[in-house]
């Protein structure tokens, strides 16, 4: 489980990015609860969030957890534990709350636009040299299936399965496969912590931008290792939000990055997953001698790329599940989120705008 990190800063949004950076404090020092509301909402005068006596929210069960936004929700969840422990039920007593986690990005159109742009070439280049045409591959958290279909078209003598928690997104993925005429592919609803496959089922298990959205990424990696064949590959890739960088400097983008960390930590997730992948893979029981860590970058600097990237994040700031969670956690209000969105639009319009996303990668043998 990720430990929530509280950061305090008081610079106004018109201040410089350096002012915001210098105001970060030791994360081991807890933030007073009234500052949490002041940070992105109170300074804009929302009486419910300004720490001046508005109604307090119970943060033990954050709102905005629509089932469609559960990144790994099981198809059925009847209790919070697996029941009494017995030889036939060794996982008894395990907390299942992690199995109905809320996907911070959600499946708003602005999110799916980003996912649909992904291909095996731009999202799994570190894995492609190891693929053979007759391999079987599992894509965990496949989303709308663009990468999954790409894999299937490369594994012409093999087969590919994509799993996700959103039935609507899976229907979109099936439609894409049908449009491409791809026959060696299937899609299933599944839970990343309890994959519905036998041990040693796949030559390759792949997960892209998934582990950052799980409260127990190590448990998910153990499950991926379980369904991979001995000697098969487990390949994971995740962004690292703290390592994202941009130009020109923007106080609003700095605030956005800090808020994103606050929101994801409130829900128990780790936005800086990229740098932690190799550690998590080791903790999941993989042989350290087989672990190949690395990194690659997405860069948005052309006019078209800036318009696309800045536009979708401007939408996410006000329309996606990220906005819902920011407000439900009393970390931001509509005015603050709109100002962050405007910051994204201004960055996208800058002729010298540049944004880089660092992605951690790990290829390991099961």
C-alpha positions as CSV (number, residue, x, y, z in Angstrom):
1,X,0.0,0.0,0.0
2,X,1.4,3.4,-0.9
3,X,1.7,5.8,2.0
4,X,0.0,9.2,1.4
5,X,2.5,12.0,1.0
6,X,1.3,15.5,2.0
7,X,3.1,18.5,0.6
8,X,2.5,22.0,1.7
9,X,3.1,25.1,-0.4
10,X,1.5,28.5,-0.2
11,X,2.7,30.3,-3.4
12,X,-0.2,31.8,-5.4
13,X,-0.8,30.3,-8.8
14,X,0.7,33.4,-10.4
15,X,4.0,32.7,-8.7
16,X,7.0,31.1,-10.5
17,X,7.5,27.4,-10.8
18,X,10.6,27.8,-8.7
19,X,8.6,29.3,-5.9
20,X,6.4,26.3,-5.8
21,X,9.3,23.9,-5.9
22,X,11.0,25.6,-3.0
23,X,7.9,25.4,-0.9
24,X,7.7,21.6,-0.8
25,X,8.4,20.3,2.6
26,X,9.6,17.1,4.2
27,X,6.9,14.5,3.3
28,X,7.4,12.9,6.7
29,X,5.8,15.9,8.3
30,X,2.0,15.5,8.2
31,X,0.0,18.4,6.8
32,X,-2.7,19.9,9.1
33,X,-6.1,18.9,7.8
34,X,-7.3,22.5,7.3
35,X,-4.4,23.2,4.9
36,X,-5.5,20.3,2.7
37,X,-8.7,22.2,1.8
38,X,-6.9,25.6,1.5
39,X,-4.4,24.4,-1.0
40,X,-6.5,24.2,-4.2
41,X,-9.9,25.3,-3.1
42,X,-9.9,27.6,-0.1
43,X,-7.8,30.2,-1.7
44,X,-10.5,30.6,-4.3
45,X,-13.1,31.1,-1.7
46,X,-15.1,27.8,-1.7
47,X,-16.7,27.9,1.7
48,X,-16.9,24.1,1.8
49,X,-13.1,23.7,1.4
50,X,-11.6,26.7,3.0
51,X,-11.1,25.2,6.5
52,X,-13.3,27.7,8.1
53,X,-16.0,25.4,9.4
54,X,-17.4,23.9,6.3
55,X,-18.6,20.3,6.4
56,X,-15.8,17.8,6.9
57,X,-15.5,14.9,4.5
58,X,-14.8,11.3,5.6
59,X,-11.7,10.5,3.6
60,X,-11.7,6.8,4.6
61,X,-14.0,6.0,1.6
62,X,-13.4,8.6,-1.1
63,X,-16.2,9.3,-3.4
64,X,-16.0,9.1,-7.2
65,X,-15.4,5.4,-7.2
66,X,-17.7,4.5,-10.1
67,X,-17.5,0.9,-11.0
68,X,-16.5,1.8,-14.6
69,X,-13.4,3.6,-13.1
70,X,-12.2,0.6,-11.1
71,X,-8.9,-0.4,-12.7
72,X,-9.0,-3.9,-11.3
73,X,-12.5,-4.5,-9.8
74,X,-13.5,-8.2,-9.7
75,X,-16.7,-9.2,-11.6
76,X,-18.3,-9.8,-8.2
77,X,-17.4,-8.7,-4.7
78,X,-19.6,-10.1,-2.0
79,X,-17.5,-9.3,1.1
80,X,-14.4,-7.5,2.3
81,X,-12.6,-10.7,3.1
82,X,-12.2,-14.1,1.5
83,X,-13.8,-15.8,4.5
84,X,-12.4,-18.3,7.0
85,X,-8.9,-19.6,6.4
86,X,-8.6,-23.3,5.5
87,X,-6.4,-25.5,3.4
88,X,-8.8,-25.0,0.5
89,X,-8.9,-21.3,1.0
90,X,-5.3,-20.2,1.8
91,X,-6.1,-16.5,1.0
92,X,-8.7,-16.3,3.6
93,X,-8.9,-13.1,5.6
94,X,-7.2,-11.1,2.8
95,X,-8.6,-7.6,2.5
96,X,-10.4,-7.3,-0.9
97,X,-10.9,-3.5,-0.8
98,X,-7.9,-3.2,-3.1
99,X,-10.0,-5.1,-5.7
100,X,-12.4,-2.2,-6.2
101,X,-9.9,0.5,-6.6
102,X,-10.8,3.7,-8.4
103,X,-8.9,4.5,-11.5
104,X,-7.8,8.1,-11.1
105,X,-8.0,8.9,-14.8
106,X,-11.3,7.2,-15.4
107,X,-12.5,6.5,-18.9
108,X,-13.5,10.0,-20.0
109,X,-13.0,10.6,-23.7
110,X,-10.0,12.7,-23.0
111,X,-8.4,9.7,-21.4
112,X,-9.3,7.3,-24.1
113,X,-8.0,9.6,-26.7
114,X,-4.6,9.2,-25.1
115,X,-4.9,5.5,-24.8
116,X,-5.9,5.1,-28.5
117,X,-2.8,6.8,-29.6
118,X,-0.6,4.1,-28.1
119,X,0.9,1.4,-30.3
120,X,3.3,-1.5,-29.6
121,X,6.0,0.6,-31.2
122,X,5.6,3.7,-29.0
123,X,4.6,1.9,-25.8
124,X,6.4,-1.5,-25.9
125,X,9.6,-1.0,-27.9
126,X,11.6,-2.6,-25.1
127,X,9.6,-5.9,-25.5
128,X,9.3,-6.1,-29.3
129,X,12.8,-7.6,-30.0
130,X,11.9,-10.6,-27.8
131,X,8.7,-11.5,-29.4
132,X,8.4,-14.6,-31.6
133,X,5.5,-15.1,-34.0
134,X,4.1,-18.2,-32.2
135,X,4.0,-16.7,-28.7
136,X,1.0,-16.4,-26.5
137,X,0.6,-13.0,-24.8
138,X,-1.6,-11.5,-22.1
139,X,-2.1,-7.7,-21.9
140,X,-3.2,-6.7,-18.4
141,X,-5.2,-3.5,-18.3
142,X,-5.5,-3.4,-22.1
143,X,-7.8,-0.4,-22.3
144,X,-9.2,0.3,-25.8
145,X,-6.9,-2.4,-27.3
146,X,-4.6,-0.5,-29.7
147,X,-1.4,-2.0,-28.3
148,X,-3.1,-5.4,-27.9
149,X,-4.2,-5.5,-31.5
150,X,-0.7,-4.5,-32.5
151,X,0.7,-7.4,-30.6
152,X,-1.8,-9.8,-32.2
153,X,-0.8,-8.6,-35.7
154,X,2.8,-9.3,-34.9
155,X,2.2,-12.7,-33.3
156,X,0.7,-14.2,-36.4
157,X,1.1,-17.8,-35.4
158,X,0.3,-17.2,-31.7
159,X,-2.6,-15.7,-29.7
160,X,-3.2,-12.6,-27.6
161,X,-5.6,-12.0,-24.7
162,X,-6.5,-8.5,-23.4
163,X,-8.0,-8.0,-20.0
164,X,-9.5,-4.9,-18.4
165,X,-12.0,-4.0,-15.7
166,X,-14.2,-1.8,-17.9
167,X,-16.8,-3.6,-20.0
168,X,-17.4,-0.5,-22.2
169,X,-13.7,-0.2,-23.0
170,X,-13.5,-3.9,-23.7
171,X,-16.3,-3.5,-26.2
172,X,-14.3,-0.8,-27.9
173,X,-11.3,-3.1,-28.0
174,X,-13.3,-5.9,-29.6
175,X,-14.6,-3.4,-32.2
176,X,-11.1,-2.4,-33.0
177,X,-10.0,-6.0,-33.5
178,X,-13.0,-6.6,-35.7
179,X,-12.3,-3.6,-37.8
180,X,-8.7,-4.8,-38.3
181,X,-9.9,-8.3,-39.1
182,X,-7.7,-9.6,-36.3
183,X,-8.7,-13.2,-35.4
184,X,-6.0,-14.4,-33.0
185,X,-7.2,-12.1,-30.2
186,X,-9.8,-12.1,-27.4
187,X,-10.8,-9.8,-24.6
188,X,-12.0,-10.6,-21.1
189,X,-13.2,-8.7,-18.0
190,X,-10.6,-9.5,-15.3
191,X,-9.1,-8.4,-12.0
192,X,-5.4,-7.8,-12.0
193,X,-5.0,-9.4,-8.6
194,X,-6.9,-12.6,-9.6
195,X,-6.3,-13.2,-13.3
196,X,-8.7,-15.9,-14.5
197,X,-6.0,-18.1,-16.0
198,X,-4.2,-21.3,-15.0
199,X,-0.6,-21.2,-13.9
200,X,2.0,-21.1,-16.6
201,X,-0.4,-20.0,-19.3
202,X,1.4,-17.3,-21.4
203,X,4.8,-16.8,-23.0
204,X,4.5,-13.0,-22.3
205,X,2.6,-11.0,-19.7
206,X,2.5,-7.3,-20.4
207,X,1.1,-4.3,-18.4
208,X,1.4,-0.8,-19.6
209,X,0.7,2.2,-17.3
210,X,-1.2,-0.1,-14.9
211,X,0.9,-0.5,-11.7
212,X,0.7,3.2,-10.9
213,X,-3.0,2.8,-10.4
214,X,-2.9,-0.1,-8.1
215,X,-2.6,0.1,-4.3
216,X,-0.6,-3.2,-4.2
217,X,1.5,-3.3,-7.4
218,X,3.7,-6.1,-6.0
219,X,0.7,-8.4,-5.5
220,X,-0.3,-7.7,-9.2
221,X,3.2,-8.5,-10.3
222,X,3.2,-11.8,-8.4
223,X,-0.1,-12.7,-10.2
224,X,1.5,-11.8,-13.6
225,X,4.4,-14.1,-12.7
226,X,2.0,-16.9,-11.8
227,X,0.3,-16.9,-15.2
228,X,3.6,-16.6,-17.2
229,X,5.3,-19.8,-18.3
230,X,8.6,-20.6,-16.6
231,X,11.2,-18.7,-18.5
232,X,8.6,-16.5,-20.1
233,X,8.6,-12.7,-20.0
234,X,6.8,-10.3,-17.7
235,X,7.1,-6.8,-19.2
236,X,5.9,-3.6,-17.4
237,X,6.1,0.1,-18.3
238,X,4.8,3.1,-16.2
239,X,5.3,6.8,-16.2
240,X,6.9,8.8,-13.4
241,X,5.1,12.0,-12.7
242,X,7.8,13.6,-10.6
243,X,10.2,13.1,-13.5
244,X,8.0,14.9,-16.0
245,X,9.4,18.1,-17.3
246,X,8.3,20.9,-19.5
247,X,9.1,24.3,-21.0
248,X,8.3,27.2,-20.7
249,X,8.0,27.2,-16.9
250,X,4.4,27.2,-15.8
251,X,3.2,27.8,-12.3
252,X,-0.1,26.1,-13.3
253,X,1.6,22.9,-14.6
254,X,3.7,22.8,-11.4
255,X,0.5,23.1,-9.4
256,X,-1.2,20.4,-11.5
257,X,1.7,18.0,-10.9
258,X,1.6,18.6,-7.2
259,X,-2.2,18.1,-7.1
260,X,-2.0,14.9,-9.1
261,X,0.4,13.6,-6.5
262,X,-1.9,14.6,-3.7
263,X,-5.0,13.0,-5.4
264,X,-3.3,9.7,-6.2
265,X,-1.7,9.4,-2.8
266,X,-5.0,10.1,-1.1
267,X,-6.4,7.1,-3.0
268,X,-3.4,4.9,-2.1
269,X,-1.7,4.9,-5.5
270,X,1.9,5.7,-6.6
271,X,2.2,8.3,-9.4
272,X,6.0,7.9,-9.5
273,X,5.8,4.2,-10.4
274,X,8.4,4.4,-13.2
275,X,11.4,4.7,-10.8
276,X,10.0,1.9,-8.6
277,X,9.3,-0.8,-11.2
278,X,12.6,-2.7,-10.7
279,X,12.2,-2.7,-7.0
280,X,8.6,-3.9,-7.2
281,X,9.6,-6.7,-9.6
282,X,12.3,-7.8,-7.2
283,X,9.8,-7.7,-4.3
284,X,7.4,-9.9,-6.3
285,X,9.9,-12.7,-6.3
286,X,11.6,-12.5,-9.7
287,X,15.2,-13.6,-10.0
288,X,17.3,-10.4,-9.9
289,X,19.6,-11.9,-12.5
290,X,16.8,-11.9,-15.1
291,X,15.5,-8.3,-14.4
292,X,16.3,-5.8,-17.2
293,X,15.4,-2.3,-16.1
294,X,15.3,0.7,-18.5
295,X,13.5,3.8,-19.5
296,X,12.2,5.6,-22.5
297,X,10.5,9.0,-23.1
298,X,7.4,10.4,-24.8
299,X,8.0,13.9,-26.0
300,X,5.4,16.5,-27.1
301,X,7.0,19.4,-28.8
302,X,5.5,19.8,-32.3
303,X,2.4,22.1,-32.7
304,X,0.2,19.1,-33.3
305,X,1.5,17.2,-30.4
306,X,1.3,20.2,-28.1
307,X,-2.3,20.8,-29.1
308,X,-3.2,17.1,-28.5
309,X,-1.4,16.7,-25.2
310,X,-2.3,20.0,-23.7
311,X,-5.9,19.8,-24.9
312,X,-6.5,16.3,-23.4
313,X,-5.0,17.3,-20.0
314,X,-7.0,20.6,-20.0
315,X,-10.1,18.4,-20.4
316,X,-8.9,15.9,-17.7
317,X,-8.4,18.7,-15.2
318,X,-12.1,19.6,-15.4
319,X,-14.0,16.6,-16.8
320,X,-12.3,13.3,-16.0
321,X,-12.3,11.2,-12.8
322,X,-9.2,13.0,-11.7
323,X,-11.3,16.1,-11.3
324,X,-14.0,14.2,-9.4
325,X,-11.4,12.7,-7.0
326,X,-9.7,16.0,-6.5
327,X,-13.0,17.6,-5.5
328,X,-14.3,14.6,-3.5
329,X,-11.0,14.6,-1.5
330,X,-11.4,18.3,-0.7
331,X,-8.1,19.0,-2.5
332,X,-9.5,21.3,-5.3
333,X,-12.6,23.1,-6.4
334,X,-14.0,23.9,-9.9
335,X,-12.3,27.3,-10.0
336,X,-8.8,25.9,-9.2
337,X,-9.2,23.1,-11.7
338,X,-10.3,25.5,-14.4
339,X,-7.2,27.6,-13.8
340,X,-5.0,24.5,-14.1
341,X,-6.8,23.7,-17.4
342,X,-6.1,27.2,-18.7
343,X,-2.5,26.7,-17.8
344,X,-2.4,23.6,-20.0
345,X,-4.0,25.5,-22.9
346,X,-1.5,28.3,-22.5
347,X,1.4,25.8,-22.5
348,X,0.0,24.1,-25.7
349,X,-0.2,27.5,-27.4
350,X,3.4,28.4,-26.7
351,X,5.5,28.1,-29.9
352,X,8.5,26.9,-27.9
353,X,6.5,24.5,-25.7
354,X,8.1,21.1,-24.9
355,X,7.0,18.3,-22.6
356,X,8.7,15.0,-21.8
357,X,7.2,12.0,-20.0
358,X,9.8,9.6,-18.5
359,X,8.6,6.0,-18.5
360,X,10.3,3.3,-16.4
361,X,10.5,-0.1,-18.0
362,X,11.3,-3.6,-16.7
363,X,11.6,-6.9,-18.6
364,X,11.9,-9.9,-16.4
365,X,11.9,-13.7,-16.7
366,X,9.2,-15.7,-14.8
